[in-house]
Amino acid sequence: AVVSSSGINAEYGVLAVERRNTINSLLDDTFGSEKIYRLGSDVACSVAGITSDANVLTSRLRLIAQRYEFTYQESIPVEQLVRNICDIKQRYTQTGGLRPFGVSLLFMGWDARYGFQLYQSDPSGNYGGWKAACIGHNHASAVSLLKQEYKEDGCSVKEALLLAVKVLSKTLDINKLTSEKIQIATLTRSGDRTVIKVLNGDETSKLITEYEAEAKRLEEEKKGASGSKA
């Protein structure tokens, strides 16, 4: 299943907003397929593409991260982890009898050298660091909106959350955002510890309500300005 995911690098954290798969009332949420994966102490990723391929890659990423931590007694640098998995992905594009992994990944992480980081990798094995990025369905429209809305001088985690919700609201082919349709995760620092948190339904609903109220207020201001000119 193709899904969409947005990531934004904020001043004091990184976040990922993921579209959930098609909702079915008969599905048991307890056994739902996760789309945001914790890979190690300081890094997580979201995926867009073939879920079974994503499971293979995330299992490999966790193994790489744990081997590094066991050997050196510290978390693996974020870019080193991304580069390792991209080398594997690239090899699958040119080896006979293998096919490329049909999945793109957004990595969010923190390390002592570069602080908060956001990386995107595609099935070819290419990767790059981003301030804000989107993968999956309709990603071109989402990237275009991010270019317009993202503040070059940085933004808070709360501002980044509202921007990510706005991007999905404008670009997803759904009538109304709800907590059942999106999943949001943040990566922040608390003291000397990295905190990776997936927002629950109530927190997500509250965020969507805040965005809708702000969007309504701006729309009314715009109508008022147009009326005064007339």
Secondary structure, DSSP 8 states (H G I E B T S, - for coil): ---EEEEEEETTEEEEEEE-----TTS-GGG---SEEE-SSSEEEEEEE-HHHHHHHHHHHHHHHHHHHHHHSS---HHHHHHHHHHHHHHTTTSTT-----EEEEEEEEETTTEEEEEEE-TTS-EEE-SEEEEETTHHHHHHHHHHH--TT---HHHHHHHHHHHHHHHSS-SS--TTTEEEEEEEEETTEEEEEE--HHHHHHHHHHHHHHHHHHHHHHHHHHHHH-
